[in-house]
Amino acid sequence: METEECSLPDIEGFISALEGIIPSLPRFGRRRAYDLISLSKWRFDHYDLSGSKEQLDKSILHLVEAQLLLVKPSIQLFPGLVEVLFCRLVEFKQPDDVESCVKYLRYLRNQRCQLEVGVGISHEDVTLYLVRALDIRVELNTCDIKEDIKEMTILCRELLNSDISGRILESHLLTLPKAFYKIVPNMLPVKEVVDPLIECFREANVRLPYSYHLSYSLAHFLAHRFDENDSIIDSEEAITILKKILTFPSDLPQDLRSQFQDAALAWIAHISCRRFYLFHMPEYLEEATFHLRAYLSSASRDHPHRPLFSQDLADFEDHRATEFGVKEGGYRDPDVFKLPCLSSLAASITDPDSSISDEQWNQHHQALESMMHTDDIAEIEEGIKYCRLVLASIHCVPSLEHRNHGNLYVVLGSLLVQVFRRTGKLDCIDESIAVCRDGLKTYGTSCLNPLARSALMSLITRMSLHQREEDEEEAIQLLATLSSDDTRSGLSRRFEFSYDWAILAHILGHPSVTDAYENVFKAMQDTLSYAPTLESQHHRLVYMRVGFQDVPLCYASYQIDKGQPRKAIETLERGRALLWSEMRDFRTSTDQLRAVDPTLAAEFEAINRDLEQVTMSMAPCGNMETGSWKTDPLSHLVTKQRQFLGDRNKLISRIRALPNFRNFLEPPSFDALRSAALHGPVIIINHCEWRCDLLVLCRDSLSLITTTHDFYSRAIELGDRLVDARKHHRLESKKYERALRFVLQSLYELVGKPVVEVLRKMKIPEQSRVWWCPTSVFCQLPLHAMGPIPSDDGVTRYFSDLYIPSYTPTLSALIASRKPQTEGQTFQKPSILLVAQPESLKHAIPEIWTIQRLTTTVTSLISKNATPSSVVEGLKHHQFSHFVCHGNLEEGKPFNASFKLSGGRQLTLLEIVRSQLPTAEFAFLSACHTAELTEKSIPGEALHLTAAMQYCGFRSVVGTMWAMADQDGQYLAEDFYKSILSSDEPGVPYYERSARALRDAVKNLRSKKASLERWVNYVHYGA
């Protein structure tokens, strides 16, 4: 009778009959063994119909007894025994059964040859059973989970090479991620497990490329390995797979498909966020922002990660606004759940008998985040209680013990400092330091930066109260650690830590001063290149202006104090005009390189053009689409700039590997910089709170002028006085005249007198060229017009009467202005481009006529003919240019400084900078504000129209320090060009005659009784 046709009573009859026969059979006969096998089969059929565990247990016992009765154990019995055991294992999950199953199945796998003869079960079936048995053992947690997972992985890789159907294969492969998740919540190390898992699932994705489950599992394994070893390659592969999941064709139900897509978006967002938090690179910030927007725009409102990701997006958008000057409000999700009270949350996550859900863990992190932003003393104290309770529970609650609690130490340390600031309780500072030290000892690798920052804040607070050497040394060591590239601090943070390290080491006289300053210089360069455009880079400079402005000055003062004035000059050079230096590097000559390696030179020129184009592009303005998941223009710029920078750095490394190119694009040495003084002394003013010095650089010597103790404060007072007078009084008013006169007289006493004495001592003849290279407040003070200088003959003289003064923002800019032209130097009279807008300038017409009557070629672009494009094109074909128009200055936005042209159109500083003018030599900017710095500018950057003209090719430029009186234009231009075009100076290019011509023209203007501010206004930059 066939089994499937038997009813339960029939089966019970067969069982009863066999039970009557078996006892009468010989104890060790084969017949008894075979009847026991039959009895086992009927009992298993009974279990199949009735579900009786008693029948299943007896079925197993009969098979075991039959095996023991046979003189030679039969492999044919094992499949049946395994099947019955496995059935009981799946149904009742008994630990003894799982061990027996695993043992029997491993035995069967080792009998592969006998299985193939025909035992009723294939080798692949045995392997499938063993995978499932090990899966259950992992679930029961009765053995070493990691060893079981490794064995399951080997078995699954074997199955991938079999003929098993895709559906069965997928179901068994998916036991692996389920087993893996048994490790992850306990925060056990997973590397030895995850590496083979990844290889296995890579093979699985080749065989079953459109499986949501397998692709998602592979991405998950890669993400976990990225969390453990910070491998960028793993993060990239995981994100690529997750993005592919979003495009899979699928016959899954819509709700299940949506769950997978939500999960994929969540993991992409998680990986992107972690990558930014680890490496703090701008491209990762943009990716994370994009993926967070994508996730939040499509994920369900009750997704457990939504609150944390909403906070991340808000933080990232605020970060973009800070770093790049992007005007966008931080994202705020109105549907984010409210946190439970801290006491309820503490009770739920410190319960020894409960396991922490994802939602509870997210709430815990949200609670910690919220504590960092409160200033309510009651909430601060409640937060301290909460943190202490969780920390005390870590080793008592199994679900807490293996999690990372680094952030808990950070928050508790910070809250204790806040209590000290409110109450003055010193024990709070001591506890804060102890807490952070404990955290660093336990979680130093994963939470180094926040813990060290928190410890540092507490140490510095205690240092201000007690001058303890051990606190000072620990603070220095923490700052040095936080300043290191290895800590992966954000660039802005790393710059701040480097700056604090340098200043603290300087104050304490610590031996690490030089290392600290060198570190902060590197961080300055790195943090500047963080932003993609000139505008956003300037925003960063302004945002961190204290550090960027002070570091070169402080370091130089330290070097001078140590008797290293040459080093100080190198330091000042590489710490100022950073934006112009960056742009000048993009246009560096490749002539020498082309002679050695033409291909490499061409590659370098091409990447420089690409980078310059991105850097000079307009940054996105206005508000971004907050919360939108679309990629915004800034992201495109960041991505391109980072790619180009990486390629350029590789090219620079290749170039430096060539013979004689080791120092390619390295900061210039003192020996190279001293060539700036070939045509006359350069006077460098270092204005620093530590000490102030005047350095007089000549062709063959360097003189140091030490200053009085009040030099620093007096200079600031003079700068403030001049700015206040211009703010509150008209330039032609007597009050302004008195203020300006006082400033000029004081400047002479402060700077002019000691400089003139040294120049005379050095036997520098009067009427020699002299260049001023100022720093800090001196960048906006009229050094060229200091005086009057006391004299025996009663004649009123100013500094410009004794010497012919010019300015240069850096020594490198002055050296560049003297480099030979590519087409060879010409000493013929230069052609002049005249750009004029007479409609809004009452006295412009006489000045225009003056220029047009000059005895040289003059091309006129007047009124509507002067458009931004026609002016830029004209600049390319003339040696000299003369502008007669309004100059506009926009506070805080130096790249919006402009010449006002016809119809309200503007020729901006940025448009000028984009131009490359190979034939340009000299520009006369008869317009307002062309050499003026706005209040929010960084003086050392020299971001004004005059410097822009110099950067894009003009070797000498005349500009104005403030608004000019347009009636002076005619007389000044007439005298200036008369002097420059008629002077007999063989071998001297016309542009190099411009400083003397300006000095003489201004002298004539003074003789016409022009007010002080009218003639002081004009300045000369360059050669």
Rosetta blueprint (number, residue, H / E / L):
1 M L
2 E L
3 T H
4 E H
5 E H
6 C L
7 S L
8 L H
9 P H
10 D H
11 I H
12 E H
13 G H
14 F H
15 I H
16 S H
17 A H
18 L H
19 E H
20 G H
21 I H
22 I H
23 P H
24 S H
25 L L
26 P L
27 R L
28 F L
29 G L
30 R H
31 R H
32 R H
33 A H
34 Y H
35 D H
36 L H
37 I H
38 S H
39 L H
40 S H
41 K H
42 W H
43 R H
44 F H
45 D H
46 H H
47 Y H
48 D H
49 L H
50 S H
51 G L
52 S L
53 K H
54 E H
55 Q H
56 L H
57 D H
58 K H
59 S H
60 I H
61 L H
62 H H
63 L H
64 V H
65 E H
66 A H
67 Q H
68 L H
69 L H
70 L L
71 V L
72 K L
73 P L
74 S L
75 I L
76 Q L
77 L H
78 F H
79 P H
80 G H
81 L H
82 V H
83 E H
84 V H
85 L H
86 F H
87 C H
88 R H
89 L H
90 V H
91 E H
92 F H
93 K L
94 Q L
95 P H
96 D H
97 D H
98 V H
99 E H
100 S H
101 C H
102 V H
103 K H
104 Y H
105 L H
106 R H
107 Y H
108 L H
109 R H
110 N L
111 Q L
112 R H
113 C H
114 Q H
115 L H
116 E H
117 V H
118 G H
119 V L
120 G L
121 I L
122 S L
123 H H
124 E H
125 D H
126 V H
127 T H
128 L H
129 Y H
130 L H
131 V H
132 R H
133 A H
134 L H
135 D H
136 I H
137 R H
138 V H
139 E H
140 L H
141 N L
142 T L
143 C L
144 D L
145 I H
146 K H
147 E H
148 D H
149 I H
150 K H
151 E H
152 M H
153 T H
154 I H
155 L H
156 C H
157 R H
158 E H
159 L H
160 L H
161 N L
162 S L
163 D L
164 I L
165 S L
166 G H
167 R H
168 I H
169 L H
170 E H
171 S H
172 H H
173 L H
174 L L
175 T H
176 L H
177 P H
178 K H
179 A H
180 F H
181 Y L
182 K L
183 I L
184 V H
185 P H
186 N H
187 M L
188 L L
189 P L
190 V L
191 K H
192 E H
193 V H
194 V H
195 D H
196 P H
197 L H
198 I H
199 E H
200 C H
201 F H
202 R H
203 E H
204 A H
205 N H
206 V H
207 R H
208 L L
209 P L
210 Y L
211 S L
212 Y H
213 H H
214 L H
215 S H
216 Y H
217 S H
218 L H
219 A H
220 H H
221 F H
222 L H
223 A H
224 H H
225 R H
226 F H
227 D H
228 E H
229 N H
230 D L
231 S L
232 I H
233 I H
234 D H
235 S H
236 E H
237 E H
238 A H
239 I H
240 T H
241 I H
242 L H
243 K H
244 K H
245 I H
246 L L
247 T L
248 F L
249 P L
250 S L
251 D L
252 L L
253 P L
254 Q H
255 D H
256 L H
257 R H
258 S H
259 Q H
260 F H
261 Q H
262 D H
263 A H
264 A H
265 L H
266 A H
267 W H
268 I H
269 A H
270 H H
271 I H
272 S H
273 C H
274 R H
275 R H
276 F H
277 Y H
278 L H
279 F H
280 H L
281 M L
282 P H
283 E H
284 Y H
285 L H
286 E H
287 E H
288 A H
289 T H
290 F H
291 H H
292 L H
293 R H
294 A H
295 Y H
296 L H
297 S H
298 S H
299 A L
300 S L
301 R L
302 D L
303 H L
304 P L
305 H L
306 R H
307 P H
308 L H
309 F H
310 S H
311 Q H
312 D H
313 L H
314 A H
315 D H
316 F H
317 E H
318 D H
319 H H
320 R H
321 A H
322 T H
323 E H
324 F H
325 G L
326 V L
327 K E
328 E L
329 G L
330 G L
331 Y L
332 R L
333 D L
334 P L
335 D L
336 V L
337 F L
338 K L
339 L L
340 P L
341 C L
342 L H
343 S H
344 S H
345 L H
346 A H
347 A H
348 S H
349 I H
350 T L
351 D L
352 P L
353 D L
354 S L
355 S L
356 I L
357 S L
358 D H
359 E H
360 Q H
361 W H
362 N H
363 Q H
364 H H
365 H H
366 Q H
367 A H
368 L H
369 E H
370 S H
371 M H
372 M L
373 H L
374 T L
375 D L
376 D L
377 I H
378 A H
379 E H
380 I H
381 E H
382 E H
383 G H
384 I H
385 K H
386 Y H
387 C H
388 R H
389 L H
390 V H
391 L H
392 A H
393 S H
394 I L
395 H L
396 C L
397 V L
398 P H
399 S H
400 L H
401 E H
402 H L
403 R L
404 N L
405 H L
406 G H
407 N H
408 L H
409 Y H
410 V H
411 V H
412 L H
413 G H
414 S H
415 L H
416 L H
417 V H
418 Q H
419 V H
420 F H
421 R H
422 R H
423 T H
424 G L
425 K L
426 L H
427 D H
428 C H
429 I H
430 D H
431 E H
432 S H
433 I H
434 A H
435 V H
436 C H
437 R H
438 D H
439 G H
440 L H
441 K H
442 T H
443 Y H
444 G H
445 T H
446 S H
447 C H
448 L H
449 N H
450 P H
451 L H
452 A H
453 R H
454 S H
455 A H
456 L H
457 M H
458 S H
459 L H
460 I H
461 T H
462 R H
463 M H
464 S H
465 L H
466 H L
467 Q L
468 R L
469 E H
470 E H
471 D H
472 E H
473 E H
474 E H
475 A H
476 I H
477 Q H
478 L H
479 L H
480 A H
481 T H
482 L H
483 S L
484 S L
485 D H
486 D H
487 T H
488 R L
489 S L
490 G L
491 L H
492 S H
493 R H
494 R H
495 F H
496 E H
497 F H
498 S H
499 Y H
500 D H
501 W H
502 A H
503 I H
504 L H
505 A H
506 H H
507 I H
508 L H
509 G L
510 H L
511 P L
512 S L
513 V H
514 T H
515 D H
516 A H
517 Y H
518 E H
519 N H
520 V H
521 F H
522 K H
523 A H
524 M H
525 Q H
526 D H
527 T H
528 L H
529 S L
530 Y L
531 A L
532 P L
533 T L
534 L H
535 E H
536 S H
537 Q H
538 H H
539 H H
540 R H
541 L H
542 V H
543 Y H
544 M L
545 R H
546 V H
547 G H
548 F H
549 Q H
550 D H
551 V H
552 P H
553 L H
554 C H
555 Y H
556 A H
557 S H
558 Y H
559 Q H
560 I H
561 D H
562 K L
563 G L
564 Q L
565 P H
566 R H
567 K H
568 A H
569 I H
570 E H
571 T H
572 L H
573 E H
574 R H
575 G L
576 R L
577 A L
578 L H
579 L H
580 W H
581 S H
582 E H
583 M H
584 R H
585 D H
586 F H
587 R L
588 T L
589 S L
590 T L
591 D H
592 Q H
593 L H
594 R H
595 A H
596 V H
597 D L
598 P H
599 T H
600 L H
601 A H
602 A H
603 E H
604 F H
605 E H
606 A H
607 I H
608 N H
609 R H
610 D H
611 L H
612 E H
613 Q H
614 V H
615 T H
616 M L
617 S L
618 M L
619 A L
620 P L
621 C L
622 G L
623 N E
624 M L
625 E L
626 T L
627 G L
628 S L
629 W L
630 K L
631 T L
632 D L
633 P H
634 L H
635 S H
636 H H
637 L H
638 V H
639 T H
640 K H
641 Q H
642 R H
643 Q H
644 F H
645 L H
646 G H
647 D H
648 R H
649 N H
650 K H
651 L H
652 I H
653 S H
654 R H
655 I H
656 R H
657 A L
658 L L
659 P L
660 N L
661 F L
662 R L
663 N L
664 F L
665 L L
666 E L
667 P L
668 P L
669 S L
670 F H
671 D H
672 A H
673 L H
674 R H
675 S H
676 A H
677 A H
678 L L
679 H L
680 G L
681 P L
682 V E
683 I E
684 I E
685 I E
686 N E
687 H L
688 C L
689 E L
690 W L
691 R L
692 C L
693 D E
694 L E
695 L E
696 V E
697 L E
698 C L
699 R L
700 D L
701 S L
702 L E
703 S E
704 L E
705 I E
706 T E
707 T L
708 T L
709 H L
710 D L
711 F H
712 Y H
713 S H
714 R H
715 A H
716 I H
717 E H
718 L H
719 G H
720 D H
721 R H
722 L H
723 V H
724 D H
725 A H
726 R H
727 K H
728 H H
729 H L
730 R L
731 L L
732 E L
733 S L
734 K H
735 K H
736 Y H
737 E H
738 R H
739 A H
740 L H
741 R H
742 F H
743 V H
744 L H
745 Q H
746 S H
747 L H
748 Y H
749 E H
750 L H
751 V H
752 G H
753 K H
754 P H
755 V H
756 V H
757 E H
758 V H
759 L H
760 R H
761 K H
762 M L
763 K L
764 I L
765 P L
766 E L
767 Q L
768 S L
769 R E
770 V E
771 W E
772 W E
773 C E
774 P L
775 T L
776 S H
777 V H
778 F H
779 C H
780 Q H
781 L L
782 P L
783 L H
784 H H
785 A H
786 M L
787 G L
788 P L
789 I E
790 P L
791 S L
792 D L
793 D L
794 G L
795 V L
796 T L
797 R E
798 Y L
799 F H
800 S H
801 D H
802 L H
803 Y L
804 I E
805 P E
806 S E
807 Y E
808 T L
809 P L
810 T L
811 L H
812 S H
813 A H
814 L H
815 I H
816 A H
817 S H
818 R L
819 K L
820 P L
821 Q L
822 T L
823 E L
824 G L
825 Q L
826 T L
827 F L
828 Q L
829 K L
830 P L
831 S L
832 I E
833 L E
834 L E
835 V E
836 A E
837 Q L
838 P H
839 E H
840 S H
841 L L
842 K L
843 H L
844 A H
845 I H
846 P H
847 E H
848 I H
849 W H
850 T H
851 I H
852 Q H
853 R L
854 L L
855 T L
856 T L
857 T L
858 V E
859 T E
860 S E
861 L E
862 I E
863 S H
864 K H
865 N H
866 A L
867 T L
868 P H
869 S H
870 S H
871 V H
872 V H
873 E H
874 G H
875 L H
876 K L
877 H L
878 H L
879 Q L
880 F E
881 S E
882 H E
883 F E
884 V E
885 C L
886 H E
887 G E
888 N E
889 L L
890 E L
891 E L
892 G L
893 K L
894 P H
895 F H
896 N H
897 A L
898 S E
899 F E
900 K E
901 L L
902 S H
903 G H
904 G H
905 R L
906 Q E
907 L E
908 T E
909 L H
910 L H
911 E H
912 I H
913 V H
914 R H
915 S L
916 Q L
917 L L
918 P L
919 T L
920 A L
921 E L
922 F E
923 A E
924 F E
925 L E
926 S E
927 A L
928 C L
929 H L
930 T L
931 A L
932 E L
933 L L
934 T L
935 E L
936 K L
937 S L
938 I L
939 P H
940 G H
941 E H
942 A L
943 L L
944 H L
945 L H
946 T H
947 A H
948 A H
949 M H
950 Q H
951 Y H
952 C L
953 G L
954 F L
955 R L
956 S E
957 V E
958 V E
959 G E
960 T E
961 M L
962 W L
963 A L
964 M L
965 A L
966 D L
967 Q L
968 D H
969 G H
970 Q H
971 Y H
972 L H
973 A H
974 E H
975 D H
976 F H
977 Y H
978 K H
979 S H
980 I H
981 L H
982 S H
983 S L
984 D L
985 E L
986 P L
987 G L
988 V L
989 P L
990 Y H
991 Y H
992 E H
993 R H
994 S H
995 A H
996 R H
997 A H
998 L H
999 R H
1000 D H
1001 A H
1002 V H
1003 K H
1004 N H
1005 L H
1006 R H
1007 S H
1008 K L
1009 K L
1010 A L
1011 S L
1012 L H
1013 E H
1014 R H
1015 W H
1016 V H
1017 N L
1018 Y E
1019 V E
1020 H E
1021 Y E
1022 G E
1023 A L
